[in-house]
Amino acid sequence: MPWRVHDVRLEGNRAFSDETLRLYVRTTANREFLGIPGLTWWLWLYELGASGRLGGALSRALMASGEPPAYHDTALVAADLERLTLFYHQEGFPQARVEAQYDTLRPGLLRITFRIHEGPPTFLRQITYAGLEHLTPIEQRTLMQRSALRHRPVDPQQLLHRRAQAQRYSELTLLEERRHLMEFLWNAGFAAVTRDSIRAIVIPARPDSFDLILQASTGPRYRLGDLYIEVDGPEPELHLDRDTLALPPIADSLAAGHAIITRRQESRLKSAFLIRMLRIQPGQWYSYAQLLNARRRLEATGLFTYVRFAPLWTDTTRLLGEAAPRLPLAITLTTRPRHRLRLETFMLQRSGPLTGTENELGTGVAATYENANLLGNAETFSLRTSGSIAGNFEEGLLTSAQIELTASLLYPYAITPFGGLERWLRLYDARTRLSLSWLTARRDALRLAIRGRGTARFRLELQHTAALTSLIDLIDISLSNPDTLSGFRAAFLDEVLRPIEDPVQRAQLLDDYTVPQINDALRYTLQAARLNPLLRDRGYIYELTFEAGALLSELLDRYVFTPGMHEGTLPGLPFFRQAASGNRLLYRPYVRLAVDLRQYRPLHQSTVLAWKLQAGWAQPLGQADVIPFDRRFYSGGASSIRGWSLRGLGPGRVRFADNVDGANLLGGEIKLELSGELRQRMLHRVLAADWIGAVFTDVGNVWLGPRNPGPDAGRFRFNRFYRELAWSGGLGLRLAWEYLIVRLDLAYRIHDPARTGTVLLPDGLHRPMLHFGIGHTF
């Protein structure tokens, strides 16, 4: 009878953690659910399927999602012993020994313990870098500061002779140091350096220490030579031309260089654009990092399907008056077809102030035309038209429909007059995005129709590093023309406005949903992100946004259309004419600040802890006492405080209906939310998806600002806001495919600020809030 491995342990390891050593151990026991001893859920699924009692198809599915018994393998244990011993020897423990101990727990069940006898470690004493004396003192100091080894100079005047600081001898660290040296030398102009150019000489000094000499043969230092760029395009007509561009010298003492650009079947791409995107020039010191960045920028344009950089070693030259030879560079590019038409179907989830429902799910079709090189500088023009319908389980089969037309033009650089920002800020990348969109929609839940909603946007995307980006919306103008449908009075006026006694509030709410409006915004967003946007299993995304709205409309109102007067509206178009408002567009000036912090930390191979913090503040300006309703903050819903329905929370402790699920139509000018979620993968590849369980909790609310004429119970006060925080929690399930995540959450209200008293779970466990959505909650 084969023996099954119940447990694998490590003992005697003082220098390295269990997590580090387990990377070298292939012998494993069966996984335990949530780390509970003996609860081998996946083994149970496999054995249930292997029994064949549930039929062929279901049994095979259970076996595929489960885990076969982890039987003892003598050869595998022997290989583990060899790997662990080799690892210790490489890490400076030459006398280390590892042996395996077997303990019988019960017949057929084993515990395997790897007993490690580390022995004394060996250390580095002196470290000398030879062959780098020709580097400048600044270059030597920079090289030492970035070293993978811990050391300090023996003599401040001898930067290349160091004394190690408690540095244990490690072959893996020496390999890392060699890689570091190679990259440093490549970026300093020594393009001919290879792995064989750097040798480590280890000299025994004492029984427990070594002296190390890193001998580098750098070869000559190169300057970048002429650029030979070959572009192959998709055009069917025979086309061949060659441009030779004289590039100015980077210094008076250096000769100029050239860029020789050959284009085949590509008549539109401009040579000046290629030079701009490369940002490299003959005469500068050869730098591998700069070449990688140039390649990345070309690939990021989306125009090229193939990009290759290769030094031309056979064509190196030494120009008259220059000590360093020049190394020419060959760049090979292939462009994709200019025109592309794409038809697609899609699923959508929609929620927000304009939908009137939560978890509205739908489907649609779209057609997109793309021009990959509209003006010859890799600009991407796209024209997309889409139509969709959506429904909600609570409201009915069909609750909304819309048609949208969007045109956009994307420049892979900052256009004039902002092009200087790329050089001044030394940007990692830059883009300019121009877009126009027009939407017409019907929202049955609100008994409203959006006759037209147009948006024009001019955005600069300035990427400082791979993870840090500034988004600047210099122009963001939106026009909205709503209209009411049959039944609007019964669904909206009678039911929704009945609890609102203040006539100013009632009038403003009617304006929000029935009067044509205009808004112009100037917005800056600083975003730091490093994560997989679908999986969200590790990494972070931090975002800070400042926005000033309707300032341009205010200036036009006061100084252009009606000088010396303030009307609060602008002249509209005949399209916007309505009986209630005439031909006028309502605007409301404001400033708005929002913070969104999200982090994802893996606790185990299949466990993730995620948290989110959102805070916001908005303030009306001028004579306005509220901000536009689509720029207010709302709380409650599938991606917010999940114990409440969409926009069903706040402001403060106010309730807008006799029942507990009344919607907050006022929104708020202040918001605070905190959510935490623990995700645990329970099943692997069942129905081709991972089944992920989640435990979550959400805390937060929204409040009215000091100028809002709403009820005092909804206003933010420092001495009571913490008592008005809503609290919910619950359980969730996610089905994660490679391309899609479907989410189901069951949430309970733990504390409701709108109810008197401090009773926890005011609804008990019999009134959960069910949320269904696409993607992770955050």
C-alpha positions in Angstrom: 0.0 0.0 0.0 1.5 3.4 -0.9 2.1 5.9 1.9 0.5 9.3 1.7 2.3 12.4 2.9 0.3 14.1 5.6 2.8 16.8 6.6 6.2 18.2 5.5 8.3 20.0 8.0 11.6 21.8 8.2 13.7 21.8 11.3 17.1 23.2 12.2 16.9 26.1 9.8 18.0 29.3 11.6 19.5 31.3 8.7 16.5 30.9 6.3 12.8 31.0 6.8 10.5 28.1 6.0 9.0 30.1 3.1 12.4 30.5 1.5 13.4 26.8 1.8 10.1 25.4 0.6 10.9 26.9 -2.8 13.4 24.1 -3.1 11.2 21.3 -1.8 8.9 19.4 -4.2 7.6 17.0 -1.7 4.3 18.3 -0.5 1.2 17.2 1.5 -2.3 17.7 0.3 -3.6 21.2 0.8 -5.7 22.1 3.8 -8.7 24.4 3.6 -7.9 27.7 5.3 -4.9 26.0 6.9 -7.2 23.9 9.2 -5.3 20.7 10.1 -6.8 17.6 8.6 -9.4 19.5 6.4 -8.1 18.4 3.0 -11.1 19.6 1.0 -9.5 19.2 -2.4 -8.4 15.6 -1.7 -11.9 14.8 -0.6 -13.3 16.2 -3.9 -10.8 14.1 -5.9 -11.6 10.9 -4.0 -15.4 11.5 -4.3 -15.0 11.8 -8.0 -12.6 8.9 -8.3 -15.2 6.6 -6.5 -17.4 6.9 -9.6 -20.6 7.1 -7.5 -21.8 10.3 -9.1 -21.6 9.4 -12.8 -18.9 9.9 -15.4 -19.1 13.6 -16.3 -19.6 14.8 -12.7 -16.9 12.5 -11.4 -14.4 13.7 -14.0 -15.2 17.4 -13.1 -14.6 16.7 -9.4 -11.3 15.0 -10.1 -10.2 17.9 -12.3 -11.0 20.4 -9.6 -9.7 18.3 -6.7 -6.2 17.2 -5.8 -4.9 13.6 -6.1 -3.3 12.0 -3.0 0.2 13.2 -2.3 2.0 9.8 -2.2 5.5 9.4 -0.9 8.2 9.4 -3.7 11.6 8.2 -2.6 13.3 9.8 -5.7 11.6 13.1 -5.1 12.7 13.2 -1.5 16.3 12.5 -2.5 16.1 15.3 -5.1 14.8 17.6 -2.3 17.7 16.7 -0.1 20.2 17.5 -2.9 18.5 20.8 -3.7 18.5 22.0 -0.1 22.1 21.0 0.4 23.2 22.7 -2.8 21.3 25.9 -1.7 23.1 26.0 1.6 26.5 25.5 0.0 25.8 28.3 -2.5 24.7 30.5 0.4 27.9 30.2 2.3 27.4 27.1 4.5 30.0 24.7 3.1 29.5 22.1 5.9 25.7 22.0 5.8 24.0 18.6 5.8 20.3 17.8 5.2 18.6 14.4 6.1 15.0 13.2 5.9 13.2 11.7 8.9 10.0 9.7 8.5 7.3 9.5 11.2 4.4 7.1 10.9 1.2 8.8 12.1 -1.1 5.9 11.3 -1.0 3.1 8.7 -0.6 4.6 5.3 0.1 8.1 6.6 3.6 9.7 6.9 5.1 12.9 8.2 8.4 13.8 6.5 10.8 16.2 8.3 13.8 17.7 6.6 16.4 18.0 9.4 19.0 20.7 8.5 22.5 20.9 10.1 23.6 24.3 8.9 27.2 24.4 10.3 29.2 27.6 10.5 28.7 30.2 7.8 31.5 31.8 5.8 31.8 35.6 5.2 33.3 38.0 2.8 36.1 40.1 4.2 37.5 42.4 1.5 35.9 43.2 -1.9 38.0 44.7 -4.7 36.6 45.8 -8.0 39.5 45.5 -10.6 39.4 46.8 -14.2 37.1 49.8 -13.4 39.8 52.3 -12.5 39.1 54.3 -15.7 35.6 55.2 -14.5 35.2 58.7 -13.1 35.0 59.0 -9.3 31.3 59.9 -9.7 30.7 56.8 -11.8 32.6 54.7 -9.2 30.6 56.1 -6.4 27.3 55.5 -8.2 28.3 51.9 -9.0 29.1 51.2 -5.3 25.8 52.8 -4.1 23.8 50.5 -6.3 25.7 47.4 -5.5 24.0 44.2 -4.4 26.8 43.7 -1.8 26.9 45.4 1.6 30.3 47.1 2.0 32.0 50.4 2.8 35.3 51.9 1.5 38.5 51.0 3.3 39.9 54.4 2.3 37.7 57.3 1.0 40.2 57.8 -1.8 40.0 54.1 -2.9 36.4 53.7 -3.9 37.0 50.3 -5.6 38.5 48.7 -2.5 35.8 47.8 0.1 35.4 46.1 3.4 32.3 43.9 3.6 29.8 44.6 6.4 28.5 41.3 7.9 28.2 40.0 4.3 27.8 36.2 4.2 29.4 34.6 1.1 26.6 33.8 -1.4 27.0 32.6 -5.0 23.5 33.9 -5.8 24.3 37.3 -4.5 27.5 37.3 -6.6 25.5 36.4 -9.7 23.2 39.3 -8.9 26.2 41.6 -8.5 27.5 40.5 -11.9 24.2 41.3 -13.5 24.2 44.7 -11.8 27.8 45.4 -13.1 26.9 44.4 -16.6 23.8 46.7 -16.7 25.8 49.6 -15.2 28.6 49.2 -17.8 26.1 48.9 -20.7 24.5 52.1 -19.6 27.9 53.8 -19.2 28.8 53.1 -22.9 30.7 49.8 -22.6 28.5 47.9 -25.1 30.8 45.0 -25.6 30.6 43.7 -22.0 29.3 40.1 -21.7 29.0 37.7 -18.8 32.4 36.4 -19.6 33.8 39.9 -19.2 33.3 39.8 -15.4 35.0 37.1 -13.3 34.8 36.6 -9.5 38.1 35.5 -7.9 37.5 34.1 -4.4 40.6 33.9 -2.1 40.4 32.1 1.3 41.6 34.4 4.0 40.6 32.6 7.2 38.7 29.4 7.9 35.4 31.4 8.0 36.1 34.2 5.5 37.1 35.0 1.9 38.5 37.9 0.0 36.7 38.7 -3.3 38.1 40.3 -6.4 35.6 41.2 -9.2 37.7 41.5 -12.3 36.0 43.3 -15.2 37.2 43.6 -18.8 35.1 46.4 -20.1 36.6 46.9 -23.6 36.2 50.3 -25.3 33.6 52.8 -24.4 31.3 53.5 -27.3 29.3 56.4 -28.5 26.1 55.8 -30.5 26.7 55.9 -34.2 24.4 56.5 -37.1 20.8 55.1 -37.0 19.7 52.8 -39.7 15.9 52.5 -39.6 14.0 50.1 -41.8 10.2 50.2 -41.9 8.1 47.6 -43.6 4.4 48.5 -44.1 1.3 46.7 -45.2 0.5 48.7 -48.4 -0.1 46.5 -51.4 1.4 49.1 -53.9 5.2 48.9 -54.5 6.7 51.8 -52.6 10.3 52.4 -51.6 11.9 55.6 -50.4 14.9 56.6 -48.3 15.4 59.7 -46.1 18.8 60.7 -44.8 18.4 63.1 -41.9 21.4 65.1 -40.6 21.1 65.2 -36.8 22.8 68.1 -35.0 25.8 67.3 -32.8 25.1 67.0 -29.1 28.3 69.1 -28.4 30.5 71.4 -30.3 33.5 69.0 -29.9 31.6 66.1 -31.5 30.6 65.4 -35.1 27.0 65.3 -36.3 25.3 62.1 -37.0 22.7 60.8 -39.4 19.5 58.8 -39.4 19.0 56.8 -42.6 15.3 55.8 -42.8 14.2 53.3 -45.4 10.5 52.7 -46.0 9.0 49.8 -47.9 5.2 49.7 -48.6 4.8 52.5 -46.0 4.2 55.9 -47.6 2.5 57.7 -44.7 4.8 57.4 -41.7 6.9 60.5 -41.2 10.6 60.3 -40.5 10.5 63.2 -38.0 8.1 61.3 -35.9 10.5 58.3 -35.5 13.3 60.6 -34.4 11.0 62.2 -31.9 9.9 58.9 -30.4 13.4 57.4 -30.2 14.9 60.3 -28.2 18.4 59.0 -29.0 21.0 60.7 -31.0 24.4 59.8 -32.6 27.3 61.0 -30.5 25.8 60.3 -27.1 27.3 57.6 -25.0 25.8 54.2 -25.7 23.1 53.4 -23.1 21.3 50.1 -23.0 18.6 51.6 -20.7 17.9 54.4 -23.2 17.5 51.9 -26.0 15.0 49.8 -24.0 13.0 53.0 -23.3 13.1 53.9 -27.0 11.8 50.4 -27.9 9.1 50.6 -25.3 7.9 54.0 -26.6 7.6 52.7 -30.2 5.7 49.6 -29.1 3.4 51.7 -26.9 2.2 53.7 -30.0 0.2 50.6 -31.1 1.3 51.2 -34.7 4.2 48.6 -34.8 3.7 44.9 -34.8 7.5 44.2 -34.7 10.3 46.3 -33.2 14.0 45.2 -33.1 17.2 47.1 -32.0 20.6 45.6 -33.0 24.1 47.1 -32.7 26.1 46.9 -36.0 29.4 45.6 -34.6 31.0 45.2 -38.0 30.5 48.9 -38.9 32.0 50.5 -35.8 34.1 53.6 -36.7 36.4 56.1 -35.0 35.7 59.6 -36.3 38.5 62.1 -36.6 39.0 64.0 -33.3 37.0 61.6 -31.2 38.7 59.2 -28.9 35.7 56.8 -28.5 34.5 54.7 -31.4 31.0 55.0 -32.6 28.6 52.0 -32.7 25.8 52.3 -35.4 22.4 51.0 -34.5 20.0 49.1 -36.8 16.3 49.5 -36.0 13.8 47.3 -37.8 10.1 48.1 -37.6 6.9 46.6 -39.1 3.6 48.6 -39.1 0.2 47.2 -38.9 -2.6 47.8 -41.5 -4.0 51.4 -41.3 -7.7 50.6 -41.5 -9.5 48.2 -39.3 -13.2 47.5 -38.7 -14.3 45.6 -35.7 -17.7 44.3 -34.8 -18.3 43.1 -31.2 -20.9 42.1 -28.7 -20.5 42.9 -25.0 -22.0 42.5 -21.6 -22.3 45.5 -19.3 -23.1 46.4 -15.7 -24.3 49.9 -15.1 -25.0 51.9 -12.0 -24.9 55.5 -10.9 -26.9 58.6 -10.6 -28.3 58.4 -14.2 -29.5 54.8 -14.1 -31.9 54.9 -11.3 -31.3 51.2 -10.6 -28.6 49.1 -9.1 -26.9 46.2 -10.8 -28.4 46.9 -14.1 -27.1 44.1 -16.4 -27.3 44.2 -20.1 -25.9 43.4 -23.5 -25.1 45.3 -26.6 -23.5 45.4 -30.0 -20.9 47.8 -31.3 -19.0 48.7 -34.5 -15.6 50.4 -34.4 -13.5 51.8 -37.2 -9.8 52.5 -36.5 -7.2 54.4 -38.5 -3.8 53.5 -37.1 -1.8 56.3 -38.6 -4.2 59.2 -39.5 -1.7 62.0 -39.9 1.5 60.1 -40.3 2.6 60.4 -36.7 1.0 57.1 -35.4 -2.2 58.9 -34.4 -5.0 56.5 -33.8 -8.4 57.7 -34.9 -11.4 55.6 -33.8 -15.1 56.0 -34.5 -17.4 53.7 -32.4 -21.1 53.4 -32.4 -22.9 51.1 -29.9 -26.4 50.2 -28.8 -27.3 48.4 -25.6 -30.3 47.3 -23.5 -30.2 46.5 -19.8 -32.5 45.1 -17.2 -32.8 44.8 -13.4 -34.2 41.8 -11.5 -36.2 44.1 -9.2 -37.5 46.6 -11.7 -38.3 44.4 -14.7 -36.9 42.7 -17.7 -36.0 45.9 -19.6 -35.3 49.1 -17.7 -33.0 51.1 -20.0 -31.7 51.4 -23.5 -29.2 53.7 -25.1 -27.3 54.5 -28.3 -23.9 56.1 -28.1 -21.5 57.5 -30.7 -17.9 58.2 -29.8 -15.1 59.7 -31.9 -11.5 59.9 -30.5 -8.1 60.8 -31.6 -5.1 59.6 -29.7 -1.6 61.1 -30.1 1.3 59.0 -28.7 2.9 62.2 -27.5 2.0 65.6 -26.0 0.9 67.9 -28.8 1.7 71.6 -29.2 2.0 73.7 -27.1 2.6 71.0 -24.4 5.4 69.1 -26.2 8.0 70.7 -24.1 6.6 69.0 -21.0 8.1 65.7 -22.2 11.7 67.1 -22.1 11.2 69.4 -19.1 9.6 66.7 -16.8 11.7 63.9 -18.4 8.6 61.9 -18.9 8.5 58.1 -19.1 5.7 58.5 -21.7 3.1 61.0 -22.8 -0.2 60.9 -24.7 -2.8 63.3 -25.8 -6.4 62.2 -26.2 -9.2 64.2 -27.9 -12.7 62.7 -27.8 -16.3 63.6 -28.6 -19.3 61.5 -27.6 -23.1 61.8 -27.9 -25.5 59.6 -26.1 -29.3 59.2 -26.1 -31.0 57.0 -23.6 -34.2 56.0 -21.9 -34.3 55.2 -18.2 -37.6 53.6 -17.3 -36.8 53.3 -13.6 -36.6 57.1 -13.4 -39.3 57.7 -16.0 -36.8 59.9 -17.9 -35.3 60.1 -21.3 -32.0 61.6 -22.1 -32.7 63.3 -25.4 -29.0 64.0 -25.7 -25.9 64.0 -23.6 -22.8 65.3 -25.3 -19.2 65.4 -24.0 -16.0 67.0 -25.4 -12.7 66.2 -23.7 -9.1 67.2 -24.2 -6.8 65.1 -21.9 -3.1 65.0 -21.4 -1.7 61.7 -20.1 1.8 62.3 -18.6 3.4 59.2 -17.4 6.3 60.0 -15.0 7.3 56.4 -14.3 6.0 53.0 -15.1 3.6 53.2 -12.1 3.0 57.0 -11.7 0.8 59.0 -14.1 -0.7 62.5 -14.2 -4.0 62.9 -16.0 -4.9 66.5 -16.9 -8.3 67.2 -18.4 -7.8 70.7 -19.8 -11.3 70.6 -21.5 -14.2 68.5 -20.3 -17.5 70.0 -21.4 -20.7 68.2 -21.1 -24.2 69.1 -22.2 -27.3 67.2 -21.0 -30.9 67.5 -22.2 -33.3 65.3 -20.1 -37.0 64.9 -20.7 -39.7 63.2 -18.7 -41.8 60.2 -19.7 -45.3 59.2 -19.0 -45.7 58.4 -15.4 -42.9 60.7 -14.2 -45.2 62.5 -11.8 -46.4 59.3 -10.1 -43.0 57.7 -10.0 -40.9 60.7 -9.1 -42.8 63.7 -7.9 -45.4 62.0 -5.7 -43.1 59.2 -4.3 -39.7 60.7 -4.2 -40.3 64.4 -3.4 -43.0 63.7 -0.8 -40.5 63.3 2.1 -38.7 66.5 1.1 -40.4 69.5 2.8 -37.9 72.3 1.9 -39.2 74.0 -1.3 -35.6 75.0 -2.4 -34.6 71.4 -2.2 -37.6 70.3 -4.2 -36.9 72.8 -6.9 -33.3 71.9 -7.1 -34.1 68.2 -7.4 -36.5 68.9 -10.2 -33.9 71.0 -12.0 -31.4 68.1 -11.6 -33.6 65.7 -13.5 -35.6 67.9 -15.9 -33.7 71.0 -16.9 -30.9 71.1 -19.6 -27.5 71.6 -18.1 -24.0 72.4 -19.0 -20.8 71.8 -17.1 -17.1 72.5 -17.9 -14.4 71.0 -15.7 -10.7 71.4 -15.3 -9.4 68.3 -13.6 -6.0 66.9 -12.4 -5.6 63.3 -11.4 -2.4 61.8 -9.9 -2.5 58.0 -10.1 -0.1 55.4 -8.8 -0.9 51.9 -9.9 0.8 48.5 -10.0 -1.7 45.7 -10.4 -3.4 43.3 -12.7 -6.8 45.1 -13.3 -8.7 41.8 -13.7 -7.2 39.6 -11.0 -6.4 42.3 -8.4 -4.6 39.7 -6.4 -1.5 41.8 -5.5 -0.4 45.4 -5.9 -2.1 48.8 -5.3 -3.8 51.7 -6.9 -3.7 55.2 -5.3 -5.6 58.1 -6.9 -5.9 61.8 -6.0 -8.3 64.0 -8.1 -8.9 67.8 -7.9 -11.6 69.3 -10.1 -12.9 72.8 -10.7 -16.2 72.9 -12.5 -18.3 75.5 -14.4 -15.7 78.2 -14.0 -15.8 79.0 -17.8 -19.6 79.1 -17.8 -19.5 81.5 -14.9 -17.1 83.8 -16.8 -19.2 83.7 -19.9 -22.3 84.5 -18.0 -20.8 87.5 -16.1 -18.6 89.0 -18.7 -19.8 87.9 -22.2 -23.5 87.1 -22.5 -24.9 89.4 -19.8 -22.1 91.7 -18.6 -22.6 93.0 -15.1 -25.4 90.4 -14.4 -25.4 86.9 -13.0 -28.2 84.7 -14.3 -26.9 81.2 -13.5 -27.8 80.0 -17.0 -26.3 80.3 -20.5 -28.1 80.6 -23.8 -28.8 77.2 -25.2 -29.7 75.8 -28.7 -33.1 75.1 -30.2 -32.5 71.5 -29.4 -32.5 72.3 -25.7 -35.8 74.3 -25.7 -38.3 73.1 -23.1 -41.4 74.7 -21.7 -40.1 74.8 -18.2 -36.7 76.3 -18.8 -36.9 78.0 -22.2 -33.8 77.9 -24.3 -31.4 78.1 -21.3 -28.6 75.9 -19.9 -28.2 75.6 -16.1 -24.7 75.5 -14.6 -23.4 75.3 -11.1 -19.7 76.3 -10.2 -17.9 74.0 -7.7 -14.6 72.6 -6.6 -14.1 68.9 -5.8 -11.4 66.8 -4.2 -11.5 63.0 -4.1 -9.0 60.3 -2.8 -9.2 56.6 -3.6 -6.7 54.2 -2.1 -6.8 50.5 -2.8 -4.3 47.8 -1.9 -4.2 44.0 -2.5 -1.9 41.8 -0.4 -1.5 38.1 -0.9 -1.5 36.3 2.4 -1.0 32.8 0.8 -0.9 31.3 -2.6 -4.7 31.3 -2.7 -5.6 34.0 -0.2 -5.8 37.8 -0.8 -6.5 40.6 1.6 -8.0 43.7 -0.1 -8.9 47.0 1.3 -10.2 50.3 -0.1 -10.4 53.8 1.4 -12.4 56.6 -0.4 -12.8 60.1 0.8 -14.3 63.1 -1.0 -15.1 66.8 -0.4 -16.9 69.2 -2.7 -17.9 72.9 -2.3 -20.3 75.0 -4.5 -18.9 78.4 -5.6 -20.5 81.7 -6.3 -24.2 82.0 -5.7 -24.8 78.2 -6.1 -25.5 76.3 -2.9 -25.3 72.8 -4.4 -23.1 71.2 -7.0 -24.2 69.3 -10.2 -25.9 66.1 -9.2 -23.6 63.9 -11.3 -20.6 65.4 -9.4 -22.0 64.8 -5.9 -21.0 61.8 -3.8 -23.3 58.9 -3.2 -23.0 55.8 -1.0 -24.6 52.4 -1.0 -24.6 49.7 -3.7 -22.7 46.8 -5.1 -19.4 48.7 -5.2 -19.9 50.8 -2.1 -21.6 50.0 1.3 -23.1 46.7 0.3 -25.7 46.5 3.0 -27.7 49.3 1.2 -29.1 49.5 -2.3 -27.7 51.9 -4.9 -27.6 55.5 -3.4 -29.7 54.2 -0.5 -27.5 55.6 2.2 -27.4 59.0 3.8 -26.9 61.8 3.8 -26.0 61.4 7.5 -28.9 59.9 9.4 -31.6 61.1 7.0 -34.1 58.7 5.4 -36.0 59.8 2.3 -38.8 57.3 2.4 -41.0 55.5 5.0 -39.3 52.2 4.2 -35.6 51.5 4.9 -34.6 51.4 1.2 -35.4 54.9 0.1 -32.9 56.4 -2.3 -30.8 59.4 -1.4 -31.5 61.9 -4.2 -29.6 64.8 -2.5 -26.3 63.0 -2.6 -23.6 64.7 -0.5 -20.6 67.0 -0.6 -18.6 64.9 1.8 -17.9 61.2 1.6 -16.0 58.7 3.7 -15.9 54.9 3.0 -13.7 52.1 4.1 -14.0 48.5 2.9 -12.1 45.3 3.6 -12.3 41.9 1.9 -10.7 38.6 2.5 -10.7 36.4 -0.6 -10.0 32.6 -0.5 -9.8 30.3 -3.5 -12.0 27.3 -2.7 -12.2 25.3 -6.0 -9.7 25.3 -8.9 -10.9 25.0 -12.5 -14.5 23.8 -11.9 -16.5 24.7 -15.0 -13.2 26.1 -16.2 -13.3 28.8 -13.4 -11.7 29.3 -10.0 -14.4 29.5 -7.3 -13.4 32.2 -4.8 -15.1 32.8 -1.5 -15.0 36.3 0.2 -15.7 37.7 3.6 -16.2 41.5 3.6 -17.2 44.5 5.7 -17.9 48.1 4.6 -18.1 51.3 6.7 -19.0 54.8 5.5 -21.6 57.4 4.6 -22.1 60.7 2.8 -23.0 64.1 4.3 -24.3 67.5 3.1 -21.8 70.4 3.1 -22.2 73.6 5.1 -23.9 75.6 2.2 -26.4 72.9 1.3 -29.9 73.9 2.4 -30.8 70.3 3.2 -31.9 69.0 6.6 -29.5 69.4 9.5 -29.6 65.7 10.2 -27.8 65.2 7.0 -25.1 67.8 7.6 -21.5 66.8 8.5 -20.5 67.6 12.1 -17.2 66.7 13.6 -18.8 65.9 17.0 -21.2 63.2 15.6 -20.1 62.0 12.2 -18.5 58.8 13.6 -22.0 57.9 15.0 -23.5 58.3 11.5 -21.2 55.8 9.8 -23.1 52.9 8.3 -21.7 49.4 8.8 -22.4 46.3 6.8 -20.8 42.9 6.2 -21.4 39.6 4.5 -20.2 36.8 2.3 -19.5 36.6 -1.4 -18.7 34.3 -4.2 -16.6 35.0 -7.3 -16.3 32.8 -10.4 -13.1 33.7 -12.1 -12.3 32.8 -15.7 -9.2 34.0 -17.5 -11.2 36.8 -19.1 -14.1 37.4 -16.8 -15.0 37.5 -13.1 -18.7 37.1 -12.1 -19.5 38.3 -8.5 -22.2 37.5 -6.1 -22.4 39.2 -2.7 -24.8 38.7 0.2 -24.6 41.7 2.6 -26.3 42.4 6.0 -26.7 45.7 7.8 -24.8 45.7 11.0 -25.4 49.3 12.0 -28.0 51.7 10.4 -27.4 55.4 11.3 -31.0 56.3 10.2 -32.5 54.3 13.0 -32.7 55.3 16.6 -30.7 53.3 19.1 -27.5 51.4 18.7 -28.9 48.0 18.0 -26.6 45.8 15.9 -28.1 43.8 13.0 -31.4 45.8 13.1 -32.9 43.6 10.4 -31.4 40.4 11.8 -30.3 37.8 9.2 -33.6 37.6 7.3 -33.2 40.7 5.1 -29.9 40.4 3.2 -29.0 42.6 0.3 -28.1 40.6 -2.8 -25.6 42.1 -5.3 -24.7 40.6 -8.6 -21.9 42.1 -10.7 -19.0 41.7 -13.1 -15.4 41.9 -11.8 -14.2 42.3 -8.2 -16.0 44.8 -6.1 -12.8 46.9 -5.9 
